Amino acid sequence: MKVGVVYYPEHWNRELWEKDADLMVETGVKVVRLAEFAWSRLEPVEGQYEFAWLDEAVEIFAKRDIEVILGTPTNCPPLWLYEKYPDAIQCDEHGNRVSIGVRGHRCYNSPSLIKKTIQIVTEMAKHYKDNKAVVSWQIDNELEAYHCTCPVCTDKFREWLKKKYTTLEKLNHTYGNVMWSGEYSSWSQITPPLGERQSWLNPAYLQDHYRYASESMVEFVKLQADIIRKYCNDVTITTNMYLGNMTPDFYKTFKELSYASYDNYPVVVIPKDHEEIYSHAFHLDLTRGIKRQNFCIMEQLSGALGCWMPIGRTPRPNMIKGYSLQAFARGADLVLNFRWRSATKGAEMFWHGILDHNNKLGRRYEEFRSLCHTVHEELQMLEGTTIRNKVALLFSHEQDNAFKFQQQSEGFHYYNQLKLFHDGVMRLGVGIDIINITEDLAQYEVVIAPTVYIASPEIVDNLTKYVQNGGKLILTNRSGVKDESNACIMDYLPGPFSSSVGAVVEEYDALGNDTNRICMENGKTYRCNQWADILQLETAQSLGTYMEDFYEGKSAITKNRYGAGEVYYVGTVLERDFYKDFMSDVIEGTSVETVKNLPDGVEVSVRENDTQKYRLLFNNTNDVQEVRMEDCETIVLQPFEFYVVR
């Protein structure tokens, strides 16, 4: 387990490099990331490669036993490239080339961009193939499934569709293009989604375009990874992800990479609203689940965030250290803080780093120094440990995008119920994995599958098999609505899950921001909103009913025996406390261990090896919290404090 920083030698005068490296050694920095935005310095003129400055920086760190992660600089091609090869620039939703001057303008499918990418990555890989200080590579930076509409992408999208559907007749039928006379009579009529009113476009078409765009990005990653592997032995390869508007399929992105990486910027203002879920434990568990192994935080919060938006609040005392330790607790083996020093020039100057513009050793630096000491001197017993949980939450990019294309009700978003269930499990002190919905589920005693909106045969078979073999499965509203073509299934909801649920949706009410109430069997009541499935029972048992509106007394939450297992169905979206209570009931009778009377905001995870388990506590609140352990020991946690129970 190691702590490091992101460093930009090209931003600083040469005399600062060694001073910075010496201070990093004194601080406890073990790893630096370099060069991910440095293409204009690595190739200032086409075909003229200048690695001397980077060689010098790498050598400075190598002499001090600081490892280097090199970034391929393809996120920011130099301006000479765009000037000479304008086809490398993305086109927007109107078919126009985007304005140059920020970053990430490149088109993954541009022949010119691909050619120049092959050249720069090849030159870098050949140059550093024998450099032992370079231990890993990061491909590009925060890649997205860009919806480029350039001529090359238009042609490639058409070819992608031809390969999938073979004929226009099949494509028209699958999409239902007879609606609004939208049937194609020639492949030339097909373009990427254009215009601003894209929510009016055919959802099957939009889903396919997302798939194509994501696959294009994955091909761009694979192109670079293959080059690095050709020349470099004994190095690992990753890319750094974040959750954005055009999120690619992470599972396909990282499939052939060594480990998953995430850029982690947790909130610095803890909300007072009890209903607001703010913890980045969700993001960390999602990252760990991509490859179902330990991961890296490639960029970690170091100060106030600003630049293209107003500067936000600065991290409270112990947040910088605490949030990094939270990442280690949830499976990170490496955390790199962004950045070593705040930039004094350029658009990112107010995205604050460890050191401020004054270059003095302030509060945040001292906290970072303490983090390095804690990880490298006090937590090395966690080296080689992993996380093994018995509860899983299922995630799907297909579902996420389908909801983006067709919002179901006011305020209804895919992540809402995922986070509510995740939070409900965490508040019990239980560890939870977030994994791909198609993964093997045999190791889990409880599986939560919210909003399986697109119910492909693969997904249905996977979940059905899990329940038949004795698992406990939770399904929710908006499940079984569509097939893999993003077309509605002509059947009672939840469609292919009806038999296992033991109930059908006789009608639904898109509540949006309006509310209803649910009364559970035990008499507890909870507020609900966003959606209301009105359930007609077949073999299922009712656990909760609506208390208001014309469907008062109708079932909203059910439980059904199916095969050797159980299926729970939650037909609405409820207040936060419901999910803690509900998951406590579901987990009862399994071997899953809970922590009784755990204070809200105190997070528990377990890292273990074959001989030892370590229970890790993190107080993700502004308040002092007391945790009473099973042996009656009371642990007092200061705000954002991390604690290890051996």
C-alpha positions as CSV (number, residue, x, y, z in Angstrom):
1,M,0.0,0.0,0.0
2,K,1.4,3.3,-1.1
3,V,0.7,7.0,-1.2
4,G,1.8,9.3,-4.0
5,V,1.1,12.5,-5.9
6,V,0.4,13.8,-9.4
7,Y,3.3,16.0,-10.5
8,Y,3.8,18.2,-13.6
9,P,7.5,19.0,-14.0
10,E,6.7,20.8,-17.3
11,H,4.8,23.4,-15.2
12,W,7.7,24.3,-13.0
13,N,11.2,25.8,-13.4
14,R,13.9,23.2,-13.5
15,E,15.4,24.3,-10.1
16,L,12.2,23.3,-8.3
17,W,12.3,19.7,-9.5
18,E,14.9,18.4,-7.1
19,K,13.6,20.5,-4.2
20,D,10.2,19.1,-4.8
21,A,11.6,15.5,-5.0
22,D,13.6,16.0,-1.8
23,L,10.5,17.3,0.0
24,M,8.5,14.4,-1.3
25,V,11.0,11.9,0.2
26,E,10.9,13.7,3.5
27,T,7.0,13.7,3.3
28,G,6.8,10.0,2.5
29,V,5.7,10.1,-1.1
30,K,6.3,6.7,-2.9
31,V,4.9,7.2,-6.3
32,V,4.4,10.1,-8.8
33,R,2.3,10.3,-12.0
34,L,3.8,12.2,-14.9
35,A,3.2,13.4,-18.5
36,E,-0.5,12.6,-19.1
37,F,-1.0,16.1,-20.6
38,A,2.5,16.8,-22.0
39,W,2.3,15.9,-25.7
40,S,3.3,19.4,-26.8
41,R,6.5,19.1,-24.8
42,L,7.2,15.5,-25.8
43,E,6.6,16.3,-29.5
44,P,6.8,20.1,-30.0
45,V,7.1,19.7,-33.7
46,E,5.7,16.8,-35.8
47,G,8.1,13.9,-35.7
48,Q,10.6,15.7,-33.4
49,Y,10.5,13.9,-30.0
50,E,12.0,15.5,-27.0
51,F,12.2,13.2,-24.0
52,A,15.3,14.7,-22.3
53,W,13.3,16.8,-19.9
54,L,11.1,13.9,-18.9
55,D,14.2,11.6,-18.6
56,E,15.7,14.1,-16.2
57,A,12.5,14.2,-14.1
58,V,12.2,10.4,-14.0
59,E,15.8,10.1,-13.0
60,I,15.4,12.6,-10.2
61,F,12.6,10.5,-8.8
62,A,14.4,7.2,-9.5
63,K,17.4,8.3,-7.5
64,R,15.1,8.9,-4.5
65,D,13.3,5.5,-4.9
66,I,10.1,7.1,-6.0
67,E,8.2,5.1,-8.5
68,V,6.8,6.6,-11.7
69,I,3.5,6.1,-13.5
70,L,3.7,7.5,-17.0
71,G,0.6,8.8,-18.7
72,T,0.1,8.6,-22.5
73,P,-0.6,12.2,-23.5
74,T,-3.4,11.5,-26.0
75,N,-6.1,13.5,-24.0
76,C,-4.5,16.7,-25.2
77,P,-2.9,16.5,-28.7
78,P,-0.8,19.6,-29.5
79,L,-2.3,22.5,-31.5
80,W,0.0,21.8,-34.4
81,L,-1.7,18.4,-34.8
82,Y,-5.2,19.9,-34.8
83,E,-4.0,22.6,-37.3
84,K,-2.5,20.1,-39.7
85,Y,-5.0,17.3,-39.2
86,P,-8.4,18.9,-38.4
87,D,-10.1,15.5,-38.8
88,A,-8.7,14.7,-35.4
89,I,-11.1,17.2,-33.8
90,Q,-14.5,15.9,-32.6
91,C,-17.8,17.2,-34.1
92,D,-20.6,18.3,-31.9
93,E,-24.4,17.4,-32.0
94,H,-24.7,19.9,-34.9
95,G,-22.0,18.3,-37.0
96,N,-19.5,21.2,-36.4
97,R,-15.9,20.8,-35.1
98,V,-15.7,21.7,-31.4
99,S,-13.8,24.7,-30.3
100,I,-10.2,24.1,-29.3
101,G,-8.7,25.4,-26.1
102,V,-9.8,23.2,-23.2
103,R,-8.9,19.5,-23.4
104,G,-10.3,16.1,-24.7
105,H,-11.2,17.5,-28.1
106,R,-9.9,14.4,-30.0
107,C,-11.9,11.9,-32.0
108,Y,-11.0,8.3,-31.2
109,N,-11.8,7.2,-34.8
110,S,-9.9,9.9,-36.7
111,P,-7.3,8.2,-38.9
112,S,-4.9,11.1,-38.3
113,L,-5.4,10.9,-34.5
114,I,-4.9,7.1,-34.5
115,K,-1.8,7.5,-36.6
116,K,-0.3,10.1,-34.4
117,T,-1.3,8.2,-31.3
118,I,0.5,5.1,-32.5
119,Q,3.6,7.1,-33.1
120,I,3.7,9.0,-29.8
121,V,2.9,5.9,-27.7
122,T,5.3,3.8,-29.6
123,E,8.1,6.3,-29.1
124,M,7.4,6.6,-25.4
125,A,7.1,2.8,-24.9
126,K,10.4,2.2,-26.8
127,H,12.1,4.9,-24.9
128,Y,11.1,3.8,-21.4
129,K,10.9,0.1,-21.9
130,D,14.1,-0.6,-19.9
131,N,13.6,2.1,-17.3
132,K,13.0,0.3,-14.0
133,A,11.6,3.5,-12.3
134,V,8.5,3.4,-14.7
135,V,6.4,0.7,-13.0
136,S,3.0,1.5,-14.6
137,W,1.3,3.3,-17.4
138,Q,-2.0,5.3,-17.4
139,I,-3.7,5.5,-20.8
140,D,-5.0,8.9,-21.7
141,N,-7.1,10.7,-19.0
142,E,-10.7,10.4,-17.8
143,L,-11.9,8.8,-21.0
144,E,-15.5,9.2,-22.1
145,A,-17.8,7.6,-24.7
146,Y,-17.8,10.8,-26.7
147,H,-20.7,11.2,-29.2
148,C,-18.7,12.5,-32.1
149,T,-20.6,13.2,-35.3
150,C,-17.7,13.7,-37.7
151,P,-17.8,12.0,-41.1
152,V,-15.5,9.2,-40.0
153,C,-17.6,8.4,-36.9
154,T,-20.8,8.6,-39.1
155,D,-19.4,6.0,-41.5
156,K,-18.1,3.8,-38.7
157,F,-21.5,4.0,-36.9
158,R,-23.2,2.8,-40.1
159,E,-20.7,-0.1,-40.4
160,W,-21.3,-1.0,-36.8
161,L,-25.1,-1.1,-37.5
162,K,-24.6,-3.1,-40.7
163,K,-22.6,-5.7,-38.9
164,K,-25.2,-6.0,-36.1
165,Y,-28.4,-6.0,-38.2
166,T,-27.2,-6.9,-41.7
167,T,-30.3,-5.4,-43.4
168,L,-32.2,-2.2,-43.1
169,E,-35.4,-4.2,-42.8
170,K,-34.2,-5.9,-39.6
171,L,-32.9,-2.6,-38.2
172,N,-36.2,-0.8,-39.0
173,H,-38.2,-3.6,-37.4
174,T,-36.0,-3.7,-34.3
175,Y,-36.1,0.1,-33.8
176,G,-39.8,0.4,-34.6
177,N,-39.0,3.1,-37.1
178,V,-42.4,3.1,-38.6
179,M,-43.2,5.5,-35.7
180,W,-43.2,9.0,-37.2
181,S,-42.3,7.6,-40.6
182,G,-38.7,7.1,-39.4
183,E,-37.9,4.1,-41.6
184,Y,-34.5,4.1,-43.3
185,S,-34.5,3.3,-47.0
186,S,-30.7,3.8,-47.3
187,W,-27.8,3.3,-45.0
188,S,-26.7,6.8,-45.9
189,Q,-29.7,8.2,-44.0
190,I,-28.3,7.1,-40.7
191,T,-26.2,9.6,-38.7
192,P,-25.1,9.8,-35.1
193,P,-27.7,11.6,-32.9
194,L,-27.9,15.2,-34.0
195,G,-29.6,18.2,-32.6
196,E,-30.4,19.4,-29.1
197,R,-33.7,17.6,-28.5
198,Q,-32.2,14.1,-28.3
199,S,-34.7,12.9,-25.7
200,W,-37.2,12.9,-28.7
201,L,-35.1,10.5,-30.7
202,N,-35.7,6.7,-30.9
203,P,-34.4,5.1,-27.6
204,A,-33.3,1.9,-29.4
205,Y,-31.2,4.0,-31.8
206,L,-29.7,6.1,-28.9
207,Q,-28.8,2.9,-27.0
208,D,-27.0,1.5,-30.0
209,H,-25.1,4.7,-30.5
210,Y,-24.0,4.7,-26.9
211,R,-22.8,1.1,-27.4
212,Y,-20.9,2.0,-30.5
213,A,-19.3,5.1,-28.9
214,S,-18.2,3.1,-25.8
215,E,-16.7,0.4,-28.0
216,S,-14.8,3.0,-30.0
217,M,-13.3,4.3,-26.8
218,V,-12.4,0.8,-25.7
219,E,-10.7,0.2,-29.0
220,F,-8.7,3.4,-28.5
221,V,-7.6,2.1,-25.1
222,K,-6.7,-1.3,-26.4
223,L,-4.7,0.2,-29.3
224,Q,-2.4,1.9,-26.7
225,A,-2.3,-1.0,-24.3
226,D,-1.1,-3.3,-27.1
227,I,1.7,-1.0,-28.0
228,I,2.9,-0.6,-24.4
229,R,2.8,-4.4,-23.9
230,K,4.8,-4.9,-27.1
231,Y,7.8,-3.0,-25.8
232,C,7.5,-3.0,-22.0
233,N,7.8,-6.0,-19.8
234,D,6.8,-6.2,-16.2
235,V,4.7,-3.1,-16.2
236,T,1.0,-2.7,-15.3
237,I,-1.4,-0.7,-17.4
238,T,-4.6,1.2,-16.3
239,T,-6.6,4.3,-17.2
240,N,-8.4,6.6,-14.8
241,M,-12.2,6.8,-14.8
242,Y,-14.8,9.0,-13.2
243,L,-18.6,9.1,-13.4
244,G,-19.7,11.6,-16.0
245,N,-22.4,12.2,-18.5
246,M,-20.9,10.0,-21.2
247,T,-19.5,7.2,-19.0
248,P,-18.2,4.3,-21.0
249,D,-18.7,0.7,-20.1
250,F,-16.1,0.3,-17.3
251,Y,-16.2,-3.5,-17.4
252,K,-15.2,-3.6,-21.1
253,T,-12.7,-0.7,-20.6
254,F,-10.7,-2.5,-17.9
255,K,-11.2,-6.0,-19.1
256,E,-7.7,-6.3,-20.6
257,L,-6.0,-3.7,-18.3
258,S,-4.1,-4.6,-15.1
259,Y,-6.2,-2.8,-12.5
260,A,-9.0,-0.2,-12.2
261,S,-8.3,3.4,-11.3
262,Y,-10.7,6.1,-10.2
263,D,-10.4,9.9,-9.7
264,N,-11.9,10.6,-6.3
265,Y,-13.2,14.0,-5.2
266,P,-15.6,13.5,-2.2
267,V,-17.8,16.3,-0.9
268,V,-16.2,18.7,1.6
269,V,-19.5,20.1,2.9
270,I,-21.4,17.4,4.8
271,P,-25.1,17.9,4.1
272,K,-27.5,18.4,7.0
273,D,-30.4,16.7,5.2
274,H,-30.7,13.2,6.5
275,E,-32.0,12.0,3.2
276,E,-29.0,13.1,1.2
277,I,-26.4,10.3,0.7
278,Y,-22.9,11.8,0.3
279,S,-20.4,9.1,1.0
280,H,-18.0,8.2,-1.8
281,A,-17.9,4.6,-0.4
282,F,-20.3,3.9,-3.3
283,H,-17.8,5.1,-5.9
284,L,-15.0,3.2,-4.2
285,D,-17.0,-0.1,-4.0
286,L,-18.0,0.4,-7.7
287,T,-14.3,0.8,-8.7
288,R,-13.3,-2.3,-6.7
289,G,-16.0,-4.3,-8.4
290,I,-14.9,-3.5,-11.9
291,K,-12.2,-6.2,-11.9
292,R,-13.3,-7.6,-8.5
293,Q,-9.8,-6.9,-7.1
294,N,-8.0,-4.1,-5.3
295,F,-7.7,-0.8,-7.2
296,C,-6.0,2.6,-7.4
297,I,-7.1,6.1,-6.8
298,M,-5.2,8.0,-9.5
299,E,-6.4,11.4,-8.3
300,Q,-7.5,12.2,-4.7
301,L,-8.9,15.3,-3.2
302,S,-6.2,17.6,-1.9
303,G,-7.8,21.0,-1.6
304,A,-10.7,23.3,-2.7
305,L,-12.0,22.7,-6.2
306,G,-12.5,25.5,-8.7
307,C,-11.7,26.8,-12.2
308,W,-14.6,26.3,-14.6
309,M,-17.0,26.7,-11.7
310,P,-16.8,28.9,-8.5
311,I,-14.2,27.8,-6.0
312,G,-15.7,25.5,-3.4
313,R,-15.2,25.1,0.3
314,T,-11.8,23.9,1.5
315,P,-11.6,20.4,3.0
316,R,-12.2,20.4,6.8
317,P,-9.4,19.3,9.1
318,N,-8.7,15.5,8.7
319,M,-10.7,15.2,5.5
320,I,-7.7,14.9,3.2
321,K,-6.2,12.1,5.3
322,G,-9.5,10.6,6.2
323,Y,-10.9,10.3,2.7
324,S,-7.6,8.7,1.5
325,L,-7.8,6.2,4.3
326,Q,-11.5,5.5,3.4
327,A,-10.2,4.5,-0.1
328,F,-7.7,2.1,1.4
329,A,-10.3,0.7,3.7
330,R,-12.5,-0.1,0.7
331,G,-9.8,-1.8,-1.3
332,A,-7.4,0.7,-2.7
333,D,-3.7,-0.3,-2.7
334,L,-2.4,3.1,-4.1
335,V,-3.7,6.6,-3.6
336,L,-2.2,9.5,-5.5
337,N,-3.2,13.0,-4.3
338,F,-3.9,15.6,-7.0
339,R,-1.8,17.6,-7.2
340,W,1.5,18.2,-5.5
341,R,1.3,22.0,-6.0
342,S,-1.5,24.2,-7.2
343,A,-0.9,25.5,-10.7
344,T,0.0,29.2,-10.9
345,K,-1.0,29.4,-14.6
346,G,-3.7,28.0,-16.9
347,A,-7.3,27.0,-16.5
348,E,-6.7,24.6,-13.5
349,M,-5.0,27.1,-11.2
350,F,-7.7,27.0,-8.6
351,W,-8.0,23.2,-8.5
352,H,-6.0,23.2,-5.3
353,G,-3.1,20.8,-4.6
354,I,-1.2,19.8,-1.5
355,L,0.9,23.0,-1.6
356,D,-0.8,26.4,-2.2
357,H,0.5,29.0,-4.7
358,N,2.6,30.4,-1.9
359,N,4.6,27.2,-1.9
360,K,4.6,27.1,1.9
361,L,4.0,24.0,4.0
362,G,0.5,24.6,5.3
363,R,-2.2,22.7,7.1
364,R,-3.1,20.5,4.1
365,Y,0.5,19.6,3.6
366,E,0.9,18.5,7.2
367,E,-2.2,16.4,7.0
368,F,-0.9,14.8,3.8
369,R,2.4,14.1,5.5
370,S,0.6,12.4,8.4
371,L,-1.3,10.3,5.8
372,C,2.0,9.1,4.3
373,H,3.3,8.1,7.7
374,T,0.1,6.3,8.7
375,V,-0.1,4.3,5.5
376,H,3.6,3.4,5.2
377,E,4.4,3.0,8.9
378,E,1.2,1.9,10.6
379,L,-0.9,0.1,8.0
380,Q,1.5,-2.2,6.3
381,M,-0.1,-5.2,7.9
382,L,-2.9,-4.6,5.3
383,E,-0.5,-5.2,2.5
384,G,-1.8,-8.2,0.5
385,T,-5.3,-8.2,2.0
386,T,-8.5,-8.1,0.0
387,I,-12.2,-7.6,0.6
388,R,-14.5,-10.5,0.6
389,N,-18.2,-9.7,1.0
390,K,-21.4,-11.8,1.0
391,V,-23.7,-9.1,-0.3
392,A,-23.7,-7.7,-3.8
393,L,-25.3,-4.8,-5.6
394,L,-25.6,-5.2,-9.3
395,F,-24.7,-2.4,-11.7
396,S,-25.3,-2.0,-15.4
397,H,-24.3,0.7,-17.9
398,E,-27.1,-0.5,-20.1
399,Q,-29.7,0.4,-17.5
400,D,-28.0,3.8,-16.7
401,N,-28.0,4.9,-20.3
402,A,-31.6,3.7,-21.0
403,F,-32.8,5.9,-18.1
404,K,-30.8,8.9,-19.4
405,F,-32.5,8.5,-22.8
406,Q,-36.0,8.3,-21.3
407,Q,-36.4,9.7,-17.8
408,Q,-39.2,7.8,-16.0
409,S,-40.5,10.4,-13.6
410,E,-39.4,13.7,-12.2
411,G,-36.3,13.1,-10.1
412,F,-36.0,9.5,-11.1
413,H,-32.4,8.5,-11.8
414,Y,-30.7,5.1,-12.0
415,Y,-28.2,5.8,-9.3
416,N,-30.8,6.8,-6.7
417,Q,-32.0,3.3,-5.7
418,L,-28.5,1.9,-6.1
419,K,-27.2,4.4,-3.5
420,L,-30.2,3.9,-1.2
421,F,-29.7,0.1,-1.0
422,H,-25.9,0.5,-0.7
423,D,-26.4,3.0,2.1
424,G,-28.9,0.8,3.8
425,V,-26.4,-2.1,3.9
426,M,-23.5,0.1,5.0
427,R,-25.5,1.5,7.9
428,L,-25.7,-2.1,9.2
429,G,-21.9,-2.3,9.2
430,V,-22.0,-4.8,6.4
431,G,-19.6,-4.9,3.5
432,I,-21.1,-4.8,0.0
433,D,-19.7,-5.4,-3.5
434,I,-20.9,-3.5,-6.5
435,I,-20.4,-5.7,-9.6
436,N,-21.5,-6.1,-13.2
437,I,-25.1,-7.5,-13.5
438,T,-23.8,-10.4,-15.6
439,E,-21.2,-11.6,-13.2
440,D,-21.4,-15.0,-11.5
441,L,-23.3,-14.6,-8.2
442,A,-22.7,-17.9,-6.5
443,Q,-20.5,-16.5,-3.7
444,Y,-23.2,-14.1,-2.4
445,E,-26.0,-14.8,0.1
446,V,-27.9,-11.6,-0.8
447,V,-28.0,-9.9,-4.2
448,I,-29.7,-6.5,-4.9
449,A,-30.6,-5.8,-8.5
450,P,-32.4,-2.4,-8.6
451,T,-34.3,-1.3,-11.7
452,V,-33.4,-4.0,-14.2
453,Y,-35.1,-2.0,-16.9
454,I,-33.5,-3.8,-19.8
455,A,-34.0,-7.5,-19.1
456,S,-31.9,-9.4,-21.6
457,P,-32.1,-13.2,-21.6
458,E,-28.5,-13.3,-20.2
459,I,-29.5,-11.1,-17.2
460,V,-32.8,-12.9,-16.6
461,D,-31.1,-16.3,-16.7
462,N,-28.3,-15.2,-14.3
463,L,-30.7,-13.8,-11.7
464,T,-33.2,-16.7,-12.0
465,K,-30.4,-19.3,-11.6
466,Y,-29.1,-17.5,-8.5
467,V,-32.5,-17.6,-6.8
468,Q,-33.2,-21.2,-7.8
469,N,-30.0,-22.2,-6.2
470,G,-30.9,-20.7,-2.9
471,G,-30.0,-17.0,-3.1
472,K,-31.9,-14.0,-1.7
473,L,-32.6,-11.6,-4.6
474,I,-34.1,-8.1,-4.3
475,L,-35.7,-6.6,-7.4
476,T,-37.4,-3.2,-7.7
477,N,-39.7,-1.0,-9.7
478,R,-38.9,-0.5,-13.4
479,S,-37.6,-4.0,-13.8
480,G,-38.4,-6.2,-16.8
481,V,-39.7,-3.2,-18.8
482,K,-37.7,-3.6,-21.9
483,D,-35.7,-6.1,-24.0
484,E,-32.1,-5.8,-25.1
485,S,-33.2,-3.7,-28.0
486,N,-34.7,-1.1,-25.7
487,A,-38.2,-2.0,-26.8
488,C,-41.0,-2.5,-24.3
489,I,-42.0,-6.1,-23.5
490,M,-45.7,-6.8,-24.2
491,D,-46.4,-8.5,-20.9
492,Y,-47.4,-7.7,-17.3
493,L,-44.5,-6.1,-15.5
494,P,-42.0,-7.1,-14.2
495,G,-42.1,-9.1,-17.5
496,P,-39.7,-12.1,-17.4
497,F,-39.3,-11.7,-13.6
498,S,-43.0,-12.1,-12.9
499,S,-42.9,-15.8,-12.0
500,S,-40.0,-15.4,-9.6
501,V,-41.5,-12.3,-8.0
502,G,-44.8,-14.0,-7.6
503,A,-46.7,-10.8,-8.4
504,V,-47.5,-8.6,-11.4
505,V,-47.9,-4.8,-11.8
506,E,-51.5,-4.2,-12.6
507,E,-50.8,-0.4,-13.0
508,Y,-48.2,2.1,-12.1
509,D,-48.1,5.7,-11.0
510,A,-45.1,7.9,-11.9
511,L,-45.2,9.9,-8.6
512,G,-42.2,12.1,-9.4
513,N,-41.9,14.6,-6.5
514,D,-45.3,13.8,-5.1
515,T,-45.5,11.4,-2.2
516,N,-47.4,8.5,-0.8
517,R,-46.9,6.4,2.3
518,I,-46.2,2.7,2.9
519,C,-47.3,0.7,5.9
520,M,-45.2,-2.4,6.6
521,E,-46.4,-5.6,8.2
522,N,-44.8,-4.6,11.5
523,G,-46.7,-1.3,11.6
524,K,-43.8,0.9,10.6
525,T,-44.6,3.6,8.0
526,Y,-42.3,5.3,5.5
527,R,-42.7,8.1,3.0
528,C,-42.3,7.1,-0.7
529,N,-42.1,9.1,-4.0
530,Q,-40.8,8.9,-7.6
531,W,-42.6,5.7,-8.6
532,A,-45.5,3.4,-7.4
533,D,-46.0,-0.1,-8.8
534,I,-49.5,-1.3,-7.8
535,L,-49.0,-5.0,-7.3
536,Q,-51.4,-7.9,-7.8
537,L,-50.3,-10.9,-5.8
538,E,-50.1,-14.4,-7.2
539,T,-47.8,-16.5,-5.0
540,A,-46.1,-13.7,-3.2
541,Q,-46.6,-12.4,0.3
542,S,-47.3,-8.8,0.9
543,L,-44.8,-7.0,3.1
544,G,-46.0,-3.4,2.7
545,T,-49.0,-1.6,1.3
546,Y,-49.8,1.9,0.1
547,M,-51.7,4.2,2.6
548,E,-53.0,6.9,0.2
549,D,-54.5,7.6,-3.2
550,F,-56.9,5.3,-5.2
551,Y,-54.6,2.4,-4.6
552,E,-54.7,2.6,-0.8
553,G,-54.3,-0.9,0.6
554,K,-52.6,-2.3,-2.5
555,S,-49.3,-4.1,-2.2
556,A,-46.1,-2.2,-2.8
557,I,-43.4,-4.6,-1.3
558,T,-43.5,-8.4,-1.5
559,K,-41.6,-11.5,-0.8
560,N,-41.8,-14.8,-2.7
561,R,-40.3,-18.3,-2.4
562,Y,-38.9,-19.4,-5.7
563,G,-36.9,-22.6,-6.1
564,A,-34.6,-22.8,-3.1
565,G,-34.4,-19.1,-2.7
566,E,-36.4,-15.9,-2.1
567,V,-37.3,-12.9,-4.2
568,Y,-38.2,-9.5,-2.7
569,Y,-39.8,-6.8,-4.8
570,V,-39.8,-3.1,-3.8
571,G,-42.3,-1.4,-6.1
572,T,-41.6,2.2,-5.0
573,V,-38.7,4.5,-3.8
574,L,-38.7,5.1,-0.1
575,E,-37.1,7.3,2.4
576,R,-33.6,6.4,3.5
577,D,-34.4,4.7,6.8
578,F,-36.6,2.1,5.1
579,Y,-33.5,0.6,3.3
580,K,-31.6,0.1,6.6
581,D,-34.6,-1.6,8.2
582,F,-35.5,-3.6,5.1
583,M,-32.0,-4.9,4.6
584,S,-31.7,-5.8,8.2
585,D,-34.8,-8.0,7.8
586,V,-33.5,-9.5,4.5
587,I,-30.0,-10.3,6.0
588,E,-31.5,-11.9,9.1
589,G,-31.0,-15.7,8.9
590,T,-27.9,-15.5,6.7
591,S,-24.3,-15.7,7.9
592,V,-23.7,-12.0,7.1
593,E,-22.5,-10.2,10.2
594,T,-23.9,-6.8,11.2
595,V,-22.7,-4.2,13.7
596,K,-25.4,-3.3,16.1
597,N,-26.2,0.3,17.0
598,L,-23.6,1.6,14.5
599,P,-23.8,5.5,14.4
600,D,-24.9,7.0,11.2
601,G,-21.9,8.0,9.1
602,V,-19.5,5.5,10.6
603,E,-18.4,3.1,7.8
604,V,-17.1,-0.4,8.4
605,S,-15.2,-2.6,6.0
606,V,-13.0,-5.7,6.4
607,R,-9.7,-6.4,4.7
608,E,-8.4,-9.9,5.2
609,N,-6.0,-12.5,4.1
610,D,-5.9,-16.2,4.8
611,T,-4.9,-15.8,8.4
612,Q,-6.1,-12.4,9.6
613,K,-9.1,-10.1,9.4
614,Y,-8.9,-6.3,10.0
615,R,-12.1,-4.4,10.7
616,L,-11.7,-0.8,9.5
617,L,-13.8,2.0,10.9
618,F,-14.1,5.5,9.3
619,N,-16.1,8.3,10.8
620,N,-17.4,10.1,7.7
621,T,-19.1,12.9,9.7
622,N,-18.4,16.3,11.3
623,D,-19.2,14.9,14.7
624,V,-17.4,12.8,17.4
625,Q,-18.8,9.3,17.3
626,E,-18.8,6.4,19.7
627,V,-18.8,2.8,18.4
628,R,-19.4,0.0,20.9
629,M,-17.7,-3.2,19.7
630,E,-18.8,-6.8,20.4
631,D,-16.3,-7.1,23.2
632,C,-17.9,-4.1,24.8
633,E,-14.9,-1.9,24.0
634,T,-16.0,1.6,23.1
635,I,-14.1,3.3,20.3
636,V,-14.3,7.1,20.2
637,L,-13.8,8.5,16.6
638,Q,-13.0,12.1,15.9
639,P,-14.5,13.6,12.7
640,F,-13.0,11.8,9.6
641,E,-10.9,9.5,11.8
642,F,-9.9,6.1,10.7
643,Y,-9.4,3.2,13.1
644,V,-8.2,-0.4,12.7
645,V,-9.7,-3.2,14.9
646,R,-7.4,-6.2,14.7
